[in-house]
Amino acid sequence: MTTEISRRRLLQGAAAALPVGMAGLSVRSAAAQTAPAAVDVKSRPIESFDPRDPSHVRYGALEFRSGLILTSPFRGFGGLSGLRLDKKGEQFIAISDKGQWFTGRIAYRGKRLAGLADVKSAPMLDSDGKKITSRGWFDSESLALDGSQVYVGFERVNQIVRFDFAKGGIRSRGEALPLPPEIGKLPFNKGLEALVAVPKGQPLAGTLIAISERGLDPSGNILCFLIGGPSPGQFTAKRTGNYDISDAVLLPSGDLLLLERKFSLLEGVGIRIRRIAIASIVPNAVIDGPTIFEVDLGYEIDNMEGIDVHVTQDGETVLTMVSDDNFSMIQRTLLLQFTLVDP
């Protein structure tokens, strides 16, 4: 109580020390900087995932449904590195790697993507209500939902921040989670890249699965963590084909999908999805699974960094992927949807 009273007096004194009218102006200015902004997003359809053959729609275990190229005059639009949808595949929460929220609605024309509507953006806030980037935490790369609890992973500082959207939505304040010390040892710019909150009914219910992009163990496998839940600990994902992990999602069956990408001057750019049996994810395990999707730059891809899944009213399991354009003029923000043939 004494601390709170002292803090209140300190703030009151600071405000009183400002010239007349400046205290209110300062408060209004700070609020304006963090207030949600409407975002106009334009979309152009991707007519064919294979530009060379429009009839080609099957790629491993996936069938191409539709895609969009997204652009916006909004200065902060881009760098999308995480995406989560509601059960209908309509309402979405996305994050950019500059500590920015994006929310809105995916519009459809039949089964095809038609565009984004009601899009809003706001900066992520820390526990004090300030922009989280003021801490130097800006590389927000991973996103997970557990009811109203929203978890964001910051790669370069290897922190996970929890936001309770029941307390303000994208204006809610974040709280850094206590994490295993091994997470803090992940390499710079190769740290936390994927988060998955395991729901009720699964063997790992209540667990937050955190996966690094390319934090490697002595055997060259990718470091992963089980945070909370019934069996916290550490495991690894087998690294093959020079691929790094960019996101992950649980299927309704419980299996884990790993979205992966690679880039090299010799091998070019590639995107891959592996399917992992959830029962294999236990402390000290080395997980691996079959590749269900793999394409290169001959197809309509970019730096695909976000993936989520929903089930349609017709019972189709749909995967949605989004790309991070790195705020580069030579890259694109793509939204792609595929049907999982064998859910």
N, C-alpha and C positions, 0 to 999 in steps of 0.2 A: 504494500500500500504506500509506504514512504517513497519507494522508488518511482511509482506512478505519479504521485503528487509532485515530486521534484521534476520529473520529466515534463509534466503539464506546465509547471511554472516556468521551466526553461523555454518551452515553446512560446508561452505567452509573452515572456520577456523578449524573446527574439522578434516576435511579431510587433511588439510595442516599439522596438528600436527602429523599425522601418519607417520611412517617411509616410505621411498620411496617405492612405489609399493603396500603398504598396503591398501591405500584408494581404489584403483581399485579392489584389492583382496576382500576387505570387501563387496563392492557393488556386485561383482560377486557371492560371497558366499551367500549373502542374497537372491539374485535372484534365485540361484540354489535351495535354501530351499523352495521356494514358486512356483517353476516351475511345470507345470503338468507332471506327470509321466505315462508312458504306464503300464497297468496292465494286466497280463495274468490271466484270470479267467477260471478255468476248471469246467465242469458241468457233473453231472451224473443224468440220468432221474429217476424220481419217476414213476414207472410203474403203481402203484395203490395207490390211496389215502387211501383206506382201505386195509391194508396188509393181512387181513383175508379173503377178498372177492373181487377179481378183478372186478367182475361184478357190484359191488356196486358203482354207480356214482352219484346218486341223494342225496343231503343233504339239506333238507328244500327247499328253492327257488333257490338253486345253483346246477349246474351239473359240476363235475370235468372234466377239459379238459386235463391238464398235469401239470407236476411240475419238478423242477430241484433242486439238491443239489449242491451248489456252493462252490468252494474252490479256494484258490489262494496262491502262495508263497509270494505275496506282503505283506509286514509286516503290513500295515495299513488296509488291507481288512477285513471287518467284522463290527459288530456293526451297521448294516444298520437299520435306524429308520424312514426314510421317502423316498417315491418314487413317482415320477410324470412322466407320459408318454406323448408322442405326440398323435395326434388324431388317428394314425395308430397302436398305441401300440408297436412301435418299438424303437424310440429314447427315452432315459430316462435320468433323473437327479435323483440321490439318494444322501443321506447324511448319514454319520456315526455319532454316538454320541460323536465322538472325534473331531468335527469341520473339517471334511474332505468331499470334494466333490467327487462324482463318476459320470461319464457320459459315455455313450456308446450306443450300439444298441442291442436290443433283436433279435436274429435270430430264425426263425421258420422253421419247416419241416412240411408243410401242416398247420394244425391247432395247432400242438404241439410245445411246446417250445423246441428249439434245443441248445441254449447256448447264451453267451454274446460275443459281438465282439466290437472292437475299444474302449475298456474301458480305460479311463484316470482318474487320480485322482490328486487332488491338495488341499492344505489347504485353508480354508476360510480366507479371508483377512479383516482386519478392515479398517476404513476410512483413516488410515495412510499407508496402504499397508503392515502392519505387520500381522503375523499369529494371528487370532482372539483368539487363545488359550493363547496368551501371556497376555491377559486381565484376564485369568481365566475363560473364557467363552468356555466351551468344551462340555457341555451336550446338543448338538444340536439334538432335538427330533422331530421337526415338520417342514413341508415343504409345501409351497403353491406357485402356479404360477398364474400370471396375465399378460399375454403377455410376455414382456421381463423382467418384474419385478418378482423377486424371493424372497420370504419371508421365513426366517428360525427362528424358535422359540427355545430359549435356556432355558431349563427347570429350572435348579438350580438357575439361576440368574433372571429368569422370564423376559427376554428381547426378543424383536422381531427385527431382523435385515433385512433390505431390500437391495438386490443386483440388479443392473441394468445389466442384461446379454448382453444388446446391447453395453455395454462399457467394453468388455473384457471377457465375458463368465465366466468361473470358476476362472478367474483372476480379476474379477471385485471387487471393494471395497465395503464393507458393511456400511450401515448407520443405526444406532439404531433409532427406531421409538419412538415418544412420546406415552405413554400408560396410560390407566386409573390407578390411584393409587391402586385400588383393586387388580390388577394383581401382583403388587409387594408384596402383603400380602399372596400370595399363599404359601402353605407349601413347605419346602425344599424337593426336589426330588419327589414331587407330583404335580408340577406346569404344565406349558404349554406343552401339549402333542400332540395337533392336530391343524392344521391351514387349513382353506379353504377360497380361494378367490372367491367371488360370481361374475360370469360374467354378461355381459350385457344381458338383456332380462329376468332376474329374478327379483322378487320383492325386493330382498336385493342387487341388483347390486351395485358394488363398495364397498361392505362390506367385511372386513376380519373377519371371524368367528374364534375365538380362544377358545380352549377347554382345560381345565385342566385334568390331569390324575385322581387325587383324591383330589382336593381342594373342600371341602364340606361346604355347608351352614348349618344353625342350624337344618334343617330338614334332613340332611344327603344326600342331592342331590349334583350333581357335578357342580361346578361353570364354566360358559361359558360367553363369551364376544362378543359383536358386536362392531367392531372397524371401525369407518368411516361409509360411506354409508348414506342412508336416515334416519335410526333410530338407532343410536348408543346406547348402553346400556348393561345391564347384564341380563342373564337368567340362568336357571339351567337345567340339564338333570337328570331325575329320575335315581337313582342308585339302581339296583336290583341284586340279585344273587351273591353278593360279587364281581361283575365285575368292573374293572377300564377301562377307555378309553385310547386307544393307537393310534388311528388315525381316520380320517373321510374323506369323499369324497362326492361330489354332483353327482347324476345320471343325465343323459341328461334330464330326466323329471323334475329335480329340487329337488327331494327328497334327503335328507341327509342320508348317511349310516354311522353308528358309528361302528368302529372296536373296540372290547373290549376283555379283557383277564382277567383271574383270576388265582391265585395260592394260595393254602393253603394245609397244611399237611393233613387236614381232607377231603377236596373236590378234591384235586389234581389240575391239570392244565386244563383250558378250554379256548376256543376261541368262540366268539359270534359276530354276526352282527345284529344290529337293524336298521330298516328303519323308518325315521322320515319325516313327511310331512313338506315341507319347509314353508308352510303357518302358521305352528304352532310356528315358531321361531320368536318371537317378544320380546322386552324388558319385563322383569319380568315374563316371561312364565316358566312353568315347562314342558319340552318336554319329550315325551315317544313315543314308537312305537313298532310294532310287531318284534319279533325275526325271521329273515329269514334264519339264519344259526347258528348252535351250535354244536361243536364237542369237544372231549377231547383227551388225549394223546394216545388213542387207534388208532388214525389216524395219518397221516403224517403231523403233525404240530410241531411248535416250538414256540418261543416267537414272535408271529406275531405282527409287529409294524407298517408296512406301507401298505397302500391300495390305488389303483387308478382304474379308469374305462376308457374303450375306446369302441367304436362301430366298428365292423368289416365291410368289404365291403358287407358281407351277411346280415348285419343288426343285428348281435348278439351283445348283451351287455356283455362285458367280464370284470370280476374283476381280478386284479392282486394283490397278496399279497407277502410281503417280510418279513423275520424274522430277528431279531437282536440276534446274537449269543453271545453277551456280551463278545466277544473275549475269549470265554471259550472252552476248548477242549471237553466238554461234550455236547455242544449245536451245532446247525447247522445253516447255512445260507440257507434258502429255498426260492425258487421263485415258487409260485403257481398260477394257473389260473383256473377260474370257469366261466361258462356261467350263467348269471342271467336269469332264466326261465321266470319270469314275470317282464320285464323291466319297 
